[in-house]
Amino acid sequence: MPEQPPYLRIADELRRRIAEHVWEPGDRLPSRAQIGQECGVGENVVRRAQEPLISQGVLEGRAGSGTYVAEPRQRVRVVRSSAREQPSGSPFRADMKALGRQGDWESRTEAKVPAPADIAARLGIAEGDLCVRTSYEFLADGRPVQLSTSWEPYDLTAGTLVVLPEGGPHAGAGVVNRMAAIGVTVSHAVEQPEPRQATAEEASLLGIQKHIRRTYYSDEGRPVETADIVVPAAHCEIVYEIPINR
């Protein structure tokens, strides 16, 4: 019989300790270096062992804090629909409020970032043209449920009050409302689920994920924002609502 891969052996050991209440829900695990030293493997093996446990909801990663035994929780239903766009305020907060959860997020914005080739193609601009890039970590009751990296053409919002998505009087209002504030009407969005290999950070926070590529378009057909959205498969289900025009 072939020998079990080291990462599976470590995953089994972590499961055993949780099942035997060595670690209880909410407990922080020792560092990957500590676990690796104890089990005679490297940190990368421990990380690979933890990833499926995160995806299964057994563990959870917290940015800048470590890995914890997950508390039992229900899956979050993420509804993708044109109806989620609110006249004011954040669509995400409205989504979470409808589920009885407190929605919030952390973000980091960089202005004048040259567009890589794939982003340029999605925004209909030249490779290297300047963009505003914002990275988001969306939280439900303080726990990560979605990651997103948003790109907007800098020439569209430069010199306006909405150039920084999370700054100024329209901070956090969402793409549709922010663009409306500068006279750009967003007519529709295109979302495309797609397979993609998780980054180490994504795997640590969310485990196995579902990926969505979203682009907002103005009524003149111009792409005004594009984003890569990541949600955890273990704790979220994605539901699309299709409006029927009568």
Salt bridges, closest charged atoms under 4 A:
ASP12 OD1 - ARG15 NH1 3.27
GLU13 OE2 - ARG16 NH2 2.54
GLU13 OE2 - ARG17 NE 2.72
GLU20 OE1 - ARG16 NH1 2.65
GLU24 OE1 - HIS21 ND1 3.41
GLU38 OE2 - ARG17 NH2 2.63
GLU51 OE2 - ARG47 NH1 2.43
GLU60 OE2 - ARG62 NH2 2.89
GLU60 OE1 - ARG73 NH2 3.25
GLU60 OE2 - ARG143 NE 3.95
ASP95 OD2 - ARG84 NH2 2.87
ASP104 OD1 - ARG93 NH2 3.14
GLU110 OE2 - ARG108 NH1 3.40
GLU110 OE2 - ARG133 NH2 2.74
GLU152 OE2 - ARG178 NH1 2.76
ASP155 OD1 - ARG222 NH2 2.81
GLU191 OE2 - ARG80 NH2 2.52
GLU194 OE1 - ARG213 NH2 3.31
GLU202 OE2 - ARG196 NH2 3.12
GLU225 OE2 - ARG214 NH2 2.77
ASP228 OD1 - ARG122 NH2 3.33
GLU237 OE2 - ARG77 NE 3.50
